Amino acid sequence: MSSYWVNFVRTGDPNGSGMPVWPTVERAPEQVMEFGEGSALTTRPRSDAIDFWMDYDGPIP
């Protein structure tokens, strides 16, 4: 993950040589990067709950 951060700080793009490509949210809105021993793209978890909170316009509980 630190390589993605360093690349982003240096160039504005987190992707780099030898790393799985991390697309922008505009290009792959239902994909997230899962970090671990074998980092890779995966389907966005609990999208219904995330969408609810992203659209919520009330007081924060």
N, CA, C and O atoms as a Tripos MOL2 file, in Angstrom:
@<TRIPOS>MOLECULE
protein
  244   243    61     0     0
PROTEIN
NO_CHARGES

@<TRIPOS>ATOM
      1 N           0.8340   -1.1830    0.0000 N.3       1 MET1
      2 CA          0.0000    0.0000    0.0000 C.3       1 MET1
      3 C           0.8770    1.2440    0.0000 C.2       1 MET1
      4 O           0.5380    2.2410   -0.6380 O.2       1 MET1
      5 N           1.9880    1.1950    0.7010 N.am      2 SER2
      6 CA          2.8400    2.3870    0.7590 C.3       2 SER2
      7 C           3.3480    2.7770   -0.6280 C.2       2 SER2
      8 O           3.5370    3.9630   -0.9000 O.2       2 SER2
      9 N           3.5700    1.8080   -1.5030 N.am      3 SER3
     10 CA          4.0140    2.1380   -2.8660 C.3       3 SER3
     11 C           2.9480    2.9340   -3.6100 C.2       3 SER3
     12 O           3.2720    3.8510   -4.3640 O.2       3 SER3
     13 N           1.6820    2.5900   -3.4030 N.am      4 TYR4
     14 CA          0.6050    3.3510   -4.0300 C.3       4 TYR4
     15 C           0.6030    4.7920   -3.5160 C.2       4 TYR4
     16 O           0.4570    5.7330   -4.2960 O.2       4 TYR4
     17 N           0.7660    4.9600   -2.2070 N.am      5 TRP5
     18 CA          0.7880    6.3040   -1.6190 C.3       5 TRP5
     19 C           1.9570    7.1230   -2.1610 C.2       5 TRP5
     20 O           1.7860    8.2810   -2.5410 O.2       5 TRP5
     21 N           3.1390    6.5190   -2.1960 N.am      6 VAL6
     22 CA          4.3200    7.2320   -2.6880 C.3       6 VAL6
     23 C           4.1290    7.6380   -4.1470 C.2       6 VAL6
     24 O           4.4150    8.7760   -4.5170 O.2       6 VAL6
     25 N           3.6480    6.7170   -4.9720 N.am      7 ASN7
     26 CA          3.4050    7.0440   -6.3820 C.3       7 ASN7
     27 C           2.4000    8.1770   -6.5140 C.2       7 ASN7
     28 O           2.5770    9.0740   -7.3380 O.2       7 ASN7
     29 N           1.3470    8.1400   -5.7090 N.am      8 PHE8
     30 CA          0.3230    9.1820   -5.7850 C.3       8 PHE8
     31 C           0.8990   10.5440   -5.3920 C.2       8 PHE8
     32 O           0.6120   11.5480   -6.0440 O.2       8 PHE8
     33 N           1.6980   10.5830   -4.3440 N.am      9 VAL9
     34 CA          2.2990   11.8400   -3.9120 C.3       9 VAL9
     35 C           3.2410   12.3810   -4.9850 C.2       9 VAL9
     36 O           3.2530   13.5810   -5.2590 O.2       9 VAL9
     37 N           4.0240   11.4980   -5.5870 N.am     10 ARG10
     38 CA          4.9990   11.9330   -6.5970 C.3      10 ARG10
     39 C           4.3660   12.3640   -7.9150 C.2      10 ARG10
     40 O           4.7930   13.3430   -8.5270 O.2      10 ARG10
     41 N           3.3320   11.6170   -8.3500 N.am     11 THR11
     42 CA          2.8280   11.8180   -9.7140 C.3      11 THR11
     43 C           1.3390   12.1500   -9.8100 C.2      11 THR11
     44 O           0.8750   12.5790  -10.8670 O.2      11 THR11
     45 N           0.5840   11.9620   -8.7300 N.am     12 GLY12
     46 CA         -0.8670   12.1320   -8.7970 C.3      12 GLY12
     47 C          -1.5750   10.8790   -9.2730 C.2      12 GLY12
     48 O          -2.7970   10.8720   -9.4180 O.2      12 GLY12
     49 N          -0.8130    9.8130   -9.5190 N.am     13 ASP13
     50 CA         -1.3450    8.5270   -9.9780 C.3      13 ASP13
     51 C          -0.7510    7.4360   -9.0910 C.2      13 ASP13
     52 O           0.4710    7.3060   -9.0290 O.2      13 ASP13
     53 N          -1.5800    6.6460   -8.4030 N.am     14 PRO14
     54 CA         -1.0490    5.6360   -7.4910 C.3      14 PRO14
     55 C          -0.3900    4.4440   -8.1810 C.2      14 PRO14
     56 O           0.3710    3.7120   -7.5480 O.2      14 PRO14
     57 N          -0.6680    4.2390   -9.4590 N.am     15 ASN15
     58 CA         -0.1800    3.0500  -10.1550 C.3      15 ASN15
     59 C           1.3080    3.1460  -10.4650 C.2      15 ASN15
     60 O           1.8620    4.2290  -10.6550 O.2      15 ASN15
     61 N           1.9370    1.9620  -10.5090 N.am     16 GLY16
     62 CA          3.3560    1.9100  -10.8100 C.3      16 GLY16
     63 C           3.7400    0.5640  -11.3700 C.2      16 GLY16
     64 O           2.9320   -0.3650  -11.3840 O.2      16 GLY16
     65 N           4.9500    0.4540  -11.8250 N.am     17 SER17
     66 CA          5.4690   -0.7550  -12.4340 C.3      17 SER17
     67 C           5.4320   -1.9400  -11.4650 C.2      17 SER17
     68 O           5.8560   -1.8320  -10.3140 O.2      17 SER17
     69 N           4.9220   -3.0610  -11.9480 N.am     18 GLY18
     70 CA          4.8960   -4.2840  -11.1520 C.3      18 GLY18
     71 C           3.7900   -4.3540  -10.1120 C.2      18 GLY18
     72 O           3.7660   -5.2720   -9.2930 O.2      18 GLY18
     73 N           2.8750   -3.3910  -10.1380 N.am     19 MET19
     74 CA          1.7800   -3.3610   -9.1640 C.3      19 MET19
     75 C           0.4560   -3.5500   -9.8920 C.2      19 MET19
     76 O           0.3140   -3.1080  -11.0320 O.2      19 MET19
     77 N          -0.5360   -4.2100   -9.2420 N.am     20 PRO20
     78 CA         -1.8570   -4.3080   -9.8720 C.3      20 PRO20
     79 C          -2.4120   -2.8980  -10.1340 C.2      20 PRO20
     80 O          -2.2900   -2.0150   -9.2860 O.2      20 PRO20
     81 N          -3.0140   -2.6970  -11.2950 N.am     21 VAL21
     82 CA         -3.5620   -1.3840  -11.6510 C.3      21 VAL21
     83 C          -4.7600   -1.0620  -10.7610 C.2      21 VAL21
     84 O          -5.6540   -1.8880  -10.5770 O.2      21 VAL21
     85 N          -4.7610    0.1360  -10.2220 N.am     22 TRP22
     86 CA         -5.8430    0.6290   -9.3730 C.3      22 TRP22
     87 C          -6.5690    1.7100  -10.1750 C.2      22 TRP22
     88 O          -6.1000    2.8460  -10.2340 O.2      22 TRP22
     89 N          -7.7190    1.3710  -10.8010 N.am     23 PRO23
     90 CA         -8.4140    2.3430  -11.6420 C.3      23 PRO23
     91 C          -9.1020    3.4250  -10.8120 C.2      23 PRO23
     92 O          -9.3720    3.2490   -9.6240 O.2      23 PRO23
     93 N          -9.3740    4.5470  -11.4730 N.am     24 THR24
     94 CA        -10.0920    5.6230  -10.7930 C.3      24 THR24
     95 C         -11.5290    5.1720  -10.5140 C.2      24 THR24
     96 O         -12.0270    4.2260  -11.1240 O.2      24 THR24
     97 N         -12.1680    5.8530   -9.6010 N.am     25 VAL25
     98 CA        -13.5500    5.5230   -9.2580 C.3      25 VAL25
     99 C         -14.4720    5.7940  -10.4460 C.2      25 VAL25
    100 O         -15.5030    5.1380  -10.5910 O.2      25 VAL25
    101 N         -14.1100    6.7530  -11.2920 N.am     26 GLU26
    102 CA        -14.9140    7.0250  -12.4850 C.3      26 GLU26
    103 C         -14.8730    5.8530  -13.4580 C.2      26 GLU26
    104 O         -15.8680    5.5630  -14.1220 O.2      26 GLU26
    105 N         -13.7410    5.1850  -13.5460 N.am     27 ARG27
    106 CA        -13.5870    4.0680  -14.4920 C.3      27 ARG27
    107 C         -14.1360    2.7570  -13.9370 C.2      27 ARG27
    108 O         -14.6060    1.9170  -14.7030 O.2      27 ARG27
    109 N         -14.0860    2.5700  -12.6330 N.am     28 ALA28
    110 CA        -14.5370    1.3090  -12.0220 C.3      28 ALA28
    111 C         -15.2250    1.5980  -10.6890 C.2      28 ALA28
    112 O         -14.6680    1.2940   -9.6340 O.2      28 ALA28
    113 N         -16.4360    2.1860  -10.7170 N.am     29 PRO29
    114 CA        -17.1000    2.6010   -9.4710 C.3      29 PRO29
    115 C         -17.4700    1.4630   -8.5250 C.2      29 PRO29
    116 O         -17.6660    1.6970   -7.3320 O.2      29 PRO29
    117 N         -17.5670    0.2600   -9.0240 N.am     30 GLU30
    118 CA        -17.9480   -0.8620   -8.1650 C.3      30 GLU30
    119 C         -16.7490   -1.7080   -7.7390 C.2      30 GLU30
    120 O         -16.9200   -2.8050   -7.2080 O.2      30 GLU30
    121 N         -15.5420   -1.2040   -7.9670 N.am     31 GLN31
    122 CA        -14.3340   -1.9410   -7.6170 C.3      31 GLN31
    123 C         -13.5460   -1.1910   -6.5440 C.2      31 GLN31
    124 O         -13.5070    0.0390   -6.5430 O.2      31 GLN31
    125 N         -12.9280   -1.9250   -5.6450 N.am     32 VAL32
    126 CA        -12.0320   -1.3690   -4.6390 C.3      32 VAL32
    127 C         -10.7510   -2.2000   -4.6310 C.2      32 VAL32
    128 O         -10.7430   -3.3500   -5.0710 O.2      32 VAL32
    129 N          -9.6780   -1.6110   -4.1290 N.am     33 MET33
    130 CA         -8.4220   -2.3470   -4.0150 C.3      33 MET33
    131 C          -8.3910   -3.0060   -2.6470 C.2      33 MET33
    132 O          -8.5900   -2.3490   -1.6250 O.2      33 MET33
    133 N          -8.1410   -4.2980   -2.6360 N.am     34 GLU34
    134 CA         -8.0050   -5.0460   -1.3960 C.3      34 GLU34
    135 C          -6.5160   -5.2950   -1.1740 C.2      34 GLU34
    136 O          -5.8530   -5.9210   -2.0010 O.2      34 GLU34
    137 N          -6.0030   -4.8050   -0.0600 N.am     35 PHE35
    138 CA         -4.5860   -4.9500    0.2300 C.3      35 PHE35
    139 C          -4.3380   -6.1530    1.1180 C.2      35 PHE35
    140 O          -5.1020   -6.4270    2.0440 O.2      35 PHE35
    141 N          -3.2810   -6.8570    0.8300 N.am     36 GLY36
    142 CA         -2.8930   -8.0340    1.5980 C.3      36 GLY36
    143 C          -1.6640   -8.6280    0.9480 C.2      36 GLY36
    144 O          -0.9110   -7.9280    0.2710 O.2      36 GLY36
    145 N          -1.4620   -9.9050    1.1490 N.am     37 GLU37
    146 CA         -0.3010  -10.5510    0.5420 C.3      37 GLU37
    147 C          -0.3780  -10.5220   -0.9740 C.2      37 GLU37
    148 O           0.6480  -10.4320   -1.6480 O.2      37 GLU37
    149 N          -1.5680  -10.5950   -1.5040 N.am     38 GLY38
    150 CA         -1.7700  -10.5160   -2.9480 C.3      38 GLY38
    151 C          -2.7970   -9.4430   -3.2600 C.2      38 GLY38
    152 O          -3.9520   -9.7640   -3.5370 O.2      38 GLY38
    153 N          -2.4110   -8.1960   -3.2230 N.am     39 SER39
    154 CA         -3.3390   -7.0890   -3.4580 C.3      39 SER39
    155 C          -3.9740   -7.2030   -4.8390 C.2      39 SER39
    156 O          -3.3100   -7.5350   -5.8220 O.2      39 SER39
    157 N          -5.2800   -6.9200   -4.8920 N.am     40 ALA40
    158 CA         -6.0050   -7.0300   -6.1560 C.3      40 ALA40
    159 C          -7.3290   -6.2790   -6.0540 C.2      40 ALA40
    160 O          -7.8000   -5.9610   -4.9620 O.2      40 ALA40
    161 N          -7.9130   -6.0040   -7.2100 N.am     41 LEU41
    162 CA         -9.2400   -5.3980   -7.2400 C.3      41 LEU41
    163 C         -10.2800   -6.4150   -6.8180 C.2      41 LEU41
    164 O         -10.1580   -7.6060   -7.1030 O.2      41 LEU41
    165 N         -11.2970   -5.9340   -6.1400 N.am     42 THR42
    166 CA        -12.4100   -6.7780   -5.7370 C.3      42 THR42
    167 C         -13.6840   -5.9480   -5.7960 C.2      42 THR42
    168 O         -13.6210   -4.7230   -5.8960 O.2      42 THR42
    169 N         -14.8220   -6.5930   -5.7370 N.am     43 THR43
    170 CA        -16.1070   -5.9050   -5.7570 C.3      43 THR43
    171 C         -16.2890   -5.1020   -4.4740 C.2      43 THR43
    172 O         -15.9540   -5.5650   -3.3830 O.2      43 THR43
    173 N         -16.8220   -3.8970   -4.6200 N.am     44 ARG44
    174 CA        -17.0600   -3.0130   -3.4710 C.3      44 ARG44
    175 C         -17.9920   -3.7050   -2.4760 C.2      44 ARG44
    176 O         -19.1060   -4.0780   -2.8440 O.2      44 ARG44
    177 N         -17.5600   -3.8830   -1.2200 N.am     45 PRO45
    178 CA        -18.3900   -4.5770   -0.2340 C.3      45 PRO45
    179 C         -19.5240   -3.6880    0.2710 C.2      45 PRO45
    180 O         -19.3720   -2.4710    0.3790 O.2      45 PRO45
    181 N         -20.6470   -4.3020    0.5760 N.am     46 ARG46
    182 CA        -21.7970   -3.6320    1.1870 C.3      46 ARG46
    183 C         -22.1510   -2.3180    0.5040 C.2      46 ARG46
    184 O         -22.3340   -1.2950    1.1630 O.2      46 ARG46
    185 N         -22.2430   -2.3540   -0.8070 N.am     47 SER47
    186 CA        -22.4970   -1.1230   -1.5570 C.3      47 SER47
    187 C         -23.8060   -0.4530   -1.1530 C.2      47 SER47
    188 O         -23.9020    0.7730   -1.2070 O.2      47 SER47
    189 N         -24.8210   -1.2270   -0.7470 N.am     48 ASP48
    190 CA        -26.0800   -0.6160   -0.3220 C.3      48 ASP48
    191 C         -25.8890    0.2400    0.9250 C.2      48 ASP48
    192 O         -26.4440    1.3360    1.0070 O.2      48 ASP48
    193 N         -25.1180   -0.2350    1.8890 N.am     49 ALA49
    194 CA        -24.8620    0.5230    3.1170 C.3      49 ALA49
    195 C         -23.9770    1.7350    2.8430 C.2      49 ALA49
    196 O         -24.2190    2.8140    3.3830 O.2      49 ALA49
    197 N         -22.9620    1.5660    2.0150 N.am     50 ILE50
    198 CA        -22.0860    2.6880    1.6740 C.3      50 ILE50
    199 C         -22.8750    3.7590    0.9420 C.2      50 ILE50
    200 O         -22.7430    4.9420    1.2540 O.2      50 ILE50
    201 N         -23.6990    3.3660   -0.0330 N.am     51 ASP51
    202 CA        -24.5120    4.3280   -0.7800 C.3      51 ASP51
    203 C         -25.4670    5.0870    0.1370 C.2      51 ASP51
    204 O         -25.6760    6.2870   -0.0390 O.2      51 ASP51
    205 N         -26.0450    4.3940    1.1110 N.am     52 PHE52
    206 CA        -26.9420    5.0520    2.0560 C.3      52 PHE52
    207 C         -26.2260    6.2000    2.7610 C.2      52 PHE52
    208 O         -26.7360    7.3190    2.8100 O.2      52 PHE52
    209 N         -25.0370    5.9200    3.3090 N.am     53 TRP53
    210 CA        -24.3130    6.9470    4.0550 C.3      53 TRP53
    211 C         -23.7460    8.0340    3.1510 C.2      53 TRP53
    212 O         -23.6240    9.1830    3.5760 O.2      53 TRP53
    213 N         -23.4000    7.6970    1.9240 N.am     54 MET54
    214 CA        -22.9010    8.7050    0.9830 C.3      54 MET54
    215 C         -24.0230    9.6690    0.5920 C.2      54 MET54
    216 O         -23.7590   10.8380    0.3130 O.2      54 MET54
    217 N         -25.2700    9.1940    0.5680 N.am     55 ASP55
    218 CA        -26.4110   10.0120    0.1980 C.3      55 ASP55
    219 C         -27.1060   10.6620    1.3920 C.2      55 ASP55
    220 O         -27.9740   11.5140    1.2040 O.2      55 ASP55
    221 N         -26.7450   10.2820    2.6040 N.am     56 TYR56
    222 CA        -27.3800   10.7670    3.8200 C.3      56 TYR56
    223 C         -27.1630   12.2680    3.9750 C.2      56 TYR56
    224 O         -26.0390   12.7590    3.8710 O.2      56 TYR56
    225 N         -28.2370   12.9770    4.2220 N.am     57 ASP57
    226 CA        -28.1590   14.4380    4.3430 C.3      57 ASP57
    227 C         -28.7890   14.9280    5.6430 C.2      57 ASP57
    228 O         -29.3630   16.0150    5.6900 O.2      57 ASP57
    229 N         -28.6820   14.1400    6.6710 N.am     58 GLY58
    230 CA        -29.2680   14.5120    7.9450 C.3      58 GLY58
    231 C         -28.1880   14.7020    9.0000 C.2      58 GLY58
    232 O         -26.9940   14.6960    8.7000 O.2      58 GLY58
    233 N         -28.6300   14.8690   10.2300 N.am     59 PRO59
    234 CA        -27.6470   15.0330   11.3130 C.3      59 PRO59
    235 C         -26.8350   13.7430   11.5230 C.2      59 PRO59
    236 O         -27.3480   12.6390   11.3470 O.2      59 PRO59
    237 N         -25.6120   13.9000   11.8860 N.am     60 ILE60
    238 CA        -24.7680   12.7350   12.1660 C.3      60 ILE60
    239 C         -25.1640   12.1920   13.5290 C.2      60 ILE60
    240 O         -25.1560   12.9190   14.5220 O.2      60 ILE60
    241 N         -25.5100   10.9090   13.5730 N.am     61 PRO61
    242 CA        -25.9740   10.3410   14.8530 C.3      61 PRO61
    243 C         -24.8860   10.3130   15.8980 C.2      61 PRO61
    244 O         -25.1210    9.8670   17.0210 O.2      61 PRO61
@<TRIPOS>BOND
     1     1     2 1
     2     2     3 1
     3     3     4 2
     4     3     5 am
     5     5     6 1
     6     6     7 1
     7     7     8 2
     8     7     9 am
     9     9    10 1
    10    10    11 1
    11    11    12 2
    12    11    13 am
    13    13    14 1
    14    14    15 1
    15    15    16 2
    16    15    17 am
    17    17    18 1
    18    18    19 1
    19    19    20 2
    20    19    21 am
    21    21    22 1
    22    22    23 1
    23    23    24 2
    24    23    25 am
    25    25    26 1
    26    26    27 1
    27    27    28 2
    28    27    29 am
    29    29    30 1
    30    30    31 1
    31    31    32 2
    32    31    33 am
    33    33    34 1
    34    34    35 1
    35    35    36 2
    36    35    37 am
    37    37    38 1
    38    38    39 1
    39    39    40 2
    40    39    41 am
    41    41    42 1
    42    42    43 1
    43    43    44 2
    44    43    45 am
    45    45    46 1
    46    46    47 1
    47    47    48 2
    48    47    49 am
    49    49    50 1
    50    50    51 1
    51    51    52 2
    52    51    53 am
    53    53    54 1
    54    54    55 1
    55    55    56 2
    56    55    57 am
    57    57    58 1
    58    58    59 1
    59    59    60 2
    60    59    61 am
    61    61    62 1
    62    62    63 1
    63    63    64 2
    64    63    65 am
    65    65    66 1
    66    66    67 1
    67    67    68 2
    68    67    69 am
    69    69    70 1
    70    70    71 1
    71    71    72 2
    72    71    73 am
    73    73    74 1
    74    74    75 1
    75    75    76 2
    76    75    77 am
    77    77    78 1
    78    78    79 1
    79    79    80 2
    80    79    81 am
    81    81    82 1
    82    82    83 1
    83    83    84 2
    84    83    85 am
    85    85    86 1
    86    86    87 1
    87    87    88 2
    88    87    89 am
    89    89    90 1
    90    90    91 1
    91    91    92 2
    92    91    93 am
    93    93    94 1
    94    94    95 1
    95    95    96 2
    96    95    97 am
    97    97    98 1
    98    98    99 1
    99    99   100 2
   100    99   101 am
   101   101   102 1
   102   102   103 1
   103   103   104 2
   104   103   105 am
   105   105   106 1
   106   106   107 1
   107   107   108 2
   108   107   109 am
   109   109   110 1
   110   110   111 1
   111   111   112 2
   112   111   113 am
   113   113   114 1
   114   114   115 1
   115   115   116 2
   116   115   117 am
   117   117   118 1
   118   118   119 1
   119   119   120 2
   120   119   121 am
   121   121   122 1
   122   122   123 1
   123   123   124 2
   124   123   125 am
   125   125   126 1
   126   126   127 1
   127   127   128 2
   128   127   129 am
   129   129   130 1
   130   130   131 1
   131   131   132 2
   132   131   133 am
   133   133   134 1
   134   134   135 1
   135   135   136 2
   136   135   137 am
   137   137   138 1
   138   138   139 1
   139   139   140 2
   140   139   141 am
   141   141   142 1
   142   142   143 1
   143   143   144 2
   144   143   145 am
   145   145   146 1
   146   146   147 1
   147   147   148 2
   148   147   149 am
   149   149   150 1
   150   150   151 1
   151   151   152 2
   152   151   153 am
   153   153   154 1
   154   154   155 1
   155   155   156 2
   156   155   157 am
   157   157   158 1
   158   158   159 1
   159   159   160 2
   160   159   161 am
   161   161   162 1
   162   162   163 1
   163   163   164 2
   164   163   165 am
   165   165   166 1
   166   166   167 1
   167   167   168 2
   168   167   169 am
   169   169   170 1
   170   170   171 1
   171   171   172 2
   172   171   173 am
   173   173   174 1
   174   174   175 1
   175   175   176 2
   176   175   177 am
   177   177   178 1
   178   178   179 1
   179   179   180 2
   180   179   181 am
   181   181   182 1
   182   182   183 1
   183   183   184 2
   184   183   185 am
   185   185   186 1
   186   186   187 1
   187   187   188 2
   188   187   189 am
   189   189   190 1
   190   190   191 1
   191   191   192 2
   192   191   193 am
   193   193   194 1
   194   194   195 1
   195   195   196 2
   196   195   197 am
   197   197   198 1
   198   198   199 1
   199   199   200 2
   200   199   201 am
   201   201   202 1
   202   202   203 1
   203   203   204 2
   204   203   205 am
   205   205   206 1
   206   206   207 1
   207   207   208 2
   208   207   209 am
   209   209   210 1
   210   210   211 1
   211   211   212 2
   212   211   213 am
   213   213   214 1
   214   214   215 1
   215   215   216 2
   216   215   217 am
   217   217   218 1
   218   218   219 1
   219   219   220 2
   220   219   221 am
   221   221   222 1
   222   222   223 1
   223   223   224 2
   224   223   225 am
   225   225   226 1
   226   226   227 1
   227   227   228 2
   228   227   229 am
   229   229   230 1
   230   230   231 1
   231   231   232 2
   232   231   233 am
   233   233   234 1
   234   234   235 1
   235   235   236 2
   236   235   237 am
   237   237   238 1
   238   238   239 1
   239   239   240 2
   240   239   241 am
   241   241   242 1
   242   242   243 1
   243   243   244 2
@<TRIPOS>SUBSTRUCTURE
     1 MET1         2 RESIDUE 1 A MET
     2 SER2         6 RESIDUE 1 A SER
     3 SER3        10 RESIDUE 1 A SER
     4 TYR4        14 RESIDUE 1 A TYR
     5 TRP5        18 RESIDUE 1 A TRP
     6 VAL6        22 RESIDUE 1 A VAL
     7 ASN7        26 RESIDUE 1 A ASN
     8 PHE8        30 RESIDUE 1 A PHE
     9 VAL9        34 RESIDUE 1 A VAL
    10 ARG10       38 RESIDUE 1 A ARG
    11 THR11       42 RESIDUE 1 A THR
    12 GLY12       46 RESIDUE 1 A GLY
    13 ASP13       50 RESIDUE 1 A ASP
    14 PRO14       54 RESIDUE 1 A PRO
    15 ASN15       58 RESIDUE 1 A ASN
    16 GLY16       62 RESIDUE 1 A GLY
    17 SER17       66 RESIDUE 1 A SER
    18 GLY18       70 RESIDUE 1 A GLY
    19 MET19       74 RESIDUE 1 A MET
    20 PRO20       78 RESIDUE 1 A PRO
    21 VAL21       82 RESIDUE 1 A VAL
    22 TRP22       86 RESIDUE 1 A TRP
    23 PRO23       90 RESIDUE 1 A PRO
    24 THR24       94 RESIDUE 1 A THR
    25 VAL25       98 RESIDUE 1 A VAL
    26 GLU26      102 RESIDUE 1 A GLU
    27 ARG27      106 RESIDUE 1 A ARG
    28 ALA28      110 RESIDUE 1 A ALA
    29 PRO29      114 RESIDUE 1 A PRO
    30 GLU30      118 RESIDUE 1 A GLU
    31 GLN31      122 RESIDUE 1 A GLN
    32 VAL32      126 RESIDUE 1 A VAL
    33 MET33      130 RESIDUE 1 A MET
    34 GLU34      134 RESIDUE 1 A GLU
    35 PHE35      138 RESIDUE 1 A PHE
    36 GLY36      142 RESIDUE 1 A GLY
    37 GLU37      146 RESIDUE 1 A GLU
    38 GLY38      150 RESIDUE 1 A GLY
    39 SER39      154 RESIDUE 1 A SER
    40 ALA40      158 RESIDUE 1 A ALA
    41 LEU41      162 RESIDUE 1 A LEU
    42 THR42      166 RESIDUE 1 A THR
    43 THR43      170 RESIDUE 1 A THR
    44 ARG44      174 RESIDUE 1 A ARG
    45 PRO45      178 RESIDUE 1 A PRO
    46 ARG46      182 RESIDUE 1 A ARG
    47 SER47      186 RESIDUE 1 A SER
    48 ASP48      190 RESIDUE 1 A ASP
    49 ALA49      194 RESIDUE 1 A ALA
    50 ILE50      198 RESIDUE 1 A ILE
    51 ASP51      202 RESIDUE 1 A ASP
    52 PHE52      206 RESIDUE 1 A PHE
    53 TRP53      210 RESIDUE 1 A TRP
    54 MET54      214 RESIDUE 1 A MET
    55 ASP55      218 RESIDUE 1 A ASP
    56 TYR56      222 RESIDUE 1 A TYR
    57 ASP57      226 RESIDUE 1 A ASP
    58 GLY58      230 RESIDUE 1 A GLY
    59 PRO59      234 RESIDUE 1 A PRO
    60 ILE60      238 RESIDUE 1 A ILE
    61 PRO61      242 RESIDUE 1 A PRO
